[in-house]
């Protein structure tokens, strides 16, 4: 089994969970928060995917900020297990709210006027959306109103095994807003994990179509794979 170590000079602490520090790349794509090489910050400041329009960020959502990194092709640790458990167990809401609250200090989003979350459940019932509880606690702390106004116009298949184009097609026209006109210039979409950013982008589209002019995303974790993190000099293989 291959072992990797984190290159400490290229990461920074971004919070803690159960007393253990969590980290994010020090050098991140200015659009989607993927890890990038330090040299990229002197050129476009964007990752390969954003440079080549292979991401959902850009048309409706200006940027997606991430508080930490989820390495999808390694065994889940306690922190990531807790994110997945959020769907069934609200035990860690306060800790995740702590992490997201820090995002309003780290990123230029403190002037937002509205917080929302992507829809959950079915088109007929949006109950049991675990991110609503997290967003409400964040809302109380940062004093930005949360409104449960995003819903599924119709059900869609799981995004898990789909590529970017398939994800965008899967969501096209299926996420809407319950209000036709929103009196807010800037909104933040809060979510747990971003992979292609298709869901936060579709949520942003619903907001833009209802009058919001500026939408950003804030997620607990950004999904990355080992190969990408090696390329960005975040992980290094340990010999022997």
N, C-alpha and C positions, 0 to 999 in steps of 0.2 A: 504493500500500500504506500503510495507516494505521500510524503509529508511536506507541508508548506509552512513558511513563516511570514509574518507581516513585516514589511520594511517600514520600520517605525518613523523614519524621517518623512515619509510620504503620506502619513495618516494623522488625524487629529481626533482627540476625544470629543464626543458630541452629546454625552449624557451618561446615564448609568441605569442598570437594571439589576435588581437584587444585590446592590452593592458592587457590581462588576461594571467596569467602564465599557462603553460601546464606542466604536470608532466609525469614521467615514473618511474617504479619500480627501487629502488636502487639496488636490487639484481635480476639479470636477467640471464636466461639461456645463456651460452656462445656461443651456436649455433643459437638459433632461437629468442632470446630476450623475451621469455615468462617470466612472473614474477615467481620467485622461493623463497622458504623460505631461510632465511639467513644461516641456517645450511647446505643447499645444496652447498653453496659456498666452504665449507670445505671438500666436497667429490668430486663428479664428476663435479660439477658446471653446470650440465645440468638439464633440466626439465624432468618430467615423460615421455613425448612424445619422446624427443630425446634419452633418456636412453633406450627406448624400440623400437626404430626405427619406430616410428609412425609419423614421419615428413618427409618432402621432403628435408630437409637440410642434407648435408653430402656427397652425391655422386658427385654432380657437383658444388654445391655452398657450400663454406666452412662455412659461417655464414651469418645470416641476422640481421642487426642492425636496431633498431627502435627508433624513436625520442620521441614517446609518446604512450599511450595506448588508444585503442578504445574499450569501453565496449559494446559489441554487443547486449546484452539483456536488455538494458535500453533505454529510449527515447533519440534520437539524440540531441546533443547540437549544439550551433552555429558553433563550430569548425568542428564537424563531418559533419554537413550539408554543410559546405563550401567545404569539401573534395569531397563529392558526387556531389556538384554543379560544380566542376572543369570540369566535362565532357561536360557541356553546357555553363559555364560561367568562363572566365579566369581572373575575377576580382582580385582574391586573389593569383595570381602567385608569386608576390614579397614576400608576407608573408610566403608562403610555402617554397620558396627558402631560406628565412632567416633561417627557422627551419632546413632544410636539410643541409645548409651550416655549421651550428653548428656541424652537425654530423662528418664533416671532421676534426674538432678539438677534438671531444669527443672520436672518434673511430680510430683505426689504419688503416685508408684507404686513408690518404692524399698522399700516394706514388702511387696511382693508375694512370694508363696511359690512361684509356678510360672509358667513361660513356655511358651507353645505357639504354633504357627503354623497357619493354615488349611490344609486338605488340598490336595494337587496330584495330578497323574497321573490314574489311573482308580480305580474301586471295587476292581478286582482287583490293582492295583499302584500304590503311592504313591511309587515311586522318583523320583529326580530333582526333588525339591521344593527349589528353590533357596533358599527362606527358612529351611530347616532349618540350612544352613551358617551363615547370618547369625545366626540365633537362638542357635546353640551358642556362637559367639564372644561375643555379647553376654552370654550366661549366664555364661561364664567371667569376664568383666570385672566384672559387677555382683553375682556370687555368688548368683544366684537359679537354682534348677534348671530346666533345659529338659527337657521330656518329649514325645516324639513319639507322642502318644496320640489325635490327631484324624485321622479318616479319612472317606472318602466311603462312605456306606452304599450309594449307587447313583450312577451317573453323571448329570450334568446338563449342559444346554446352556450355551454361553458366555454370560456376563453382559453382554458388551460393548455390545450394541445394545438392551438392555432397560431399561424404566423401573423405578422403585422397586418398585411392586406386582408387576410381572412378575419382578423379581429375587428378591423374597421368596418368591413362589410357586414359582419355579424351584428354590430351595434347600430348600423346606419338607420337613423329614424326611430330607434327603439327606446331612446331615453329622452324624456321630456321634462318640462317644468310646469308646475300647477298654476303658475301665475304668468299672465301675458305681458305684464309690464312690471319690472323690478326697479325700485328707486334706490339703486346702488351702482356706483361707478366701478368699484373694485371688489372682487369676490375671491375667496380661497376655497378650493376643493380639497378636503381632508380625506386621506385614505390610508390603508395599512401598508400594502406592498405595491410598488409600480414595476411592471415588466416592460410592456411596450408603450405604456401610458395611454392606451386606447380608451380605457374606461374613464379616466379623468378628463381626457379630451372630449369624449362624447358628452360628459356631464357639463363641461365648459361650453360646448356648442348649444346645449339647451339654455344655459344662462345668457349667452350672447344673443340668441334669438329672442330672449325676453328682455333685452335692453341693457345688459351689463357689458361694459366696454373693455374691461381689463380683468382677466381671470388667470390665476396662478394655482399651482398644486403644491401641497405639502403632504409628504408621506412619511410613515415611520421608517420604511426600509426600501432601498433600491435593489432590485434583483440584478445580480451580476454572475458571470461564470468564472471559473478559475483562469481560463485562457485569457479573458479580457483583463483580469486583474494582474496577471503576469505581464501582459503587454504594457499595462499602465504603470508598472513597477510598484505595485501594491503588495503582491505576493511573490515569494521566491521559493523555488524547490530546494528542500534541504537534502544535501547529498549524504549518502550512507544510510 
